[in-house]
Amino acid sequence: MKIKDKVLIVEDEQSISNFISMILTANGYDTIVVRSGEEALTMISSHCPDLIILDLGLPDMDGIEVLKSVRKWSSLPVVVVSARHHEHDKVEALDYGADDYISKPFGTSELLARIRTAIRHTRTTLSDPQIAQSGKFITGELTIDYDKHQVLMRGENARLTVNEYKIVAMLGKHAGKVLTYDFIIRELWGPKAKTDNQILRVNMANIRRKIEKDPSHPEYLFTEVGVGYRMRESD
């Protein structure tokens, strides 16, 4: 079963957030709706969305402040949807790291196309050309299918949980490099997450049981003791 992309909608006007949520749900996305900047930052840290739709005119803070905060620790795609039409506002949002900017009112097709492009852009800008070209990372009998959000072993779905998949997907994007425990925790659970490695170790143990022939002698996911984890390089 394909894991759906999760979209966080940050919009204080209920009619607009309901409309966006309805459209995205009908097109295969999971949605979460919040109505303030503070709620947005909390949900980004705790729910790890795949994309953020961000209104700038929020009741408690300017959306640009939300964008700045997110960009301090994450590169997840952000599409700004705003009633502000001035070029200055668009340039400012893009300069601070927005992936795209849509002015209200907007069409359904345009919104969906911008979302697809923003999510795809996070894949095609990766340093690994194999992933950029095919959407897959392959090493030995392991395949990470980034389009279907699946990890396959010998062609069979390894049936990872959402968090397990995200860990493997992240390591695949940086194959051959050691990712520190803190980096992985921060990327998955946000900057406010505890730096206790226990939950990460539990996830990794479960992953290895599902993909390694002998978890005590891994072929794919290696531990750099006291530092972090490393994925075997692609073939």
Rosetta blueprint (number, residue, H / E / L):
1 M L
2 K L
3 I L
4 K L
5 D L
6 K E
7 V E
8 L E
9 I E
10 V E
11 E L
12 D L
13 E L
14 Q H
15 S H
16 I H
17 S H
18 N H
19 F H
20 I H
21 S H
22 M H
23 I H
24 L H
25 T H
26 A H
27 N L
28 G L
29 Y L
30 D E
31 T E
32 I E
33 V E
34 V E
35 R L
36 S L
37 G H
38 E H
39 E H
40 A H
41 L H
42 T H
43 M H
44 I H
45 S H
46 S H
47 H H
48 C L
49 P L
50 D L
51 L E
52 I E
53 I E
54 L E
55 D L
56 L L
57 G E
58 L L
59 P L
60 D L
61 M L
62 D E
63 G H
64 I H
65 E H
66 V H
67 L H
68 K H
69 S H
70 V H
71 R H
72 K L
73 W L
74 S L
75 S L
76 L L
77 P L
78 V E
79 V E
80 V E
81 V E
82 S E
83 A L
84 R L
85 H L
86 H L
87 E H
88 H H
89 D H
90 K H
91 V H
92 E H
93 A H
94 L H
95 D H
96 Y L
97 G L
98 A L
99 D L
100 D E
101 Y E
102 I E
103 S E
104 K L
105 P L
106 F L
107 G L
108 T H
109 S H
110 E H
111 L H
112 L H
113 A H
114 R H
115 I H
116 R H
117 T H
118 A H
119 I H
120 R H
121 H H
122 T H
123 R H
124 T H
125 T L
126 L L
127 S L
128 D L
129 P H
130 Q H
131 I H
132 A H
133 Q H
134 S H
135 G L
136 K E
137 F E
138 I E
139 T E
140 G L
141 E L
142 L E
143 T E
144 I E
145 D E
146 Y L
147 D L
148 K L
149 H L
150 Q E
151 V E
152 L E
153 M E
154 R L
155 G L
156 E E
157 N E
158 A L
159 R L
160 L L
161 T L
162 V H
163 N H
164 E H
165 Y H
166 K H
167 I H
168 V H
169 A H
170 M H
171 L H
172 G H
173 K H
174 H L
175 A L
176 G L
177 K L
178 V E
179 L E
180 T E
181 Y H
182 D H
183 F H
184 I H
185 I H
186 R H
187 E H
188 L H
189 W H
190 G L
191 P L
192 K L
193 A L
194 K L
195 T L
196 D L
197 N L
198 Q H
199 I H
200 L H
201 R H
202 V H
203 N H
204 M H
205 A H
206 N H
207 I H
208 R H
209 R H
210 K H
211 I H
212 E L
213 K L
214 D L
215 P L
216 S L
217 H L
218 P L
219 E L
220 Y L
221 L E
222 F E
223 T E
224 E E
225 V L
226 G L
227 V L
228 G E
229 Y E
230 R E
231 M E
232 R L
233 E L
234 S L
235 D L
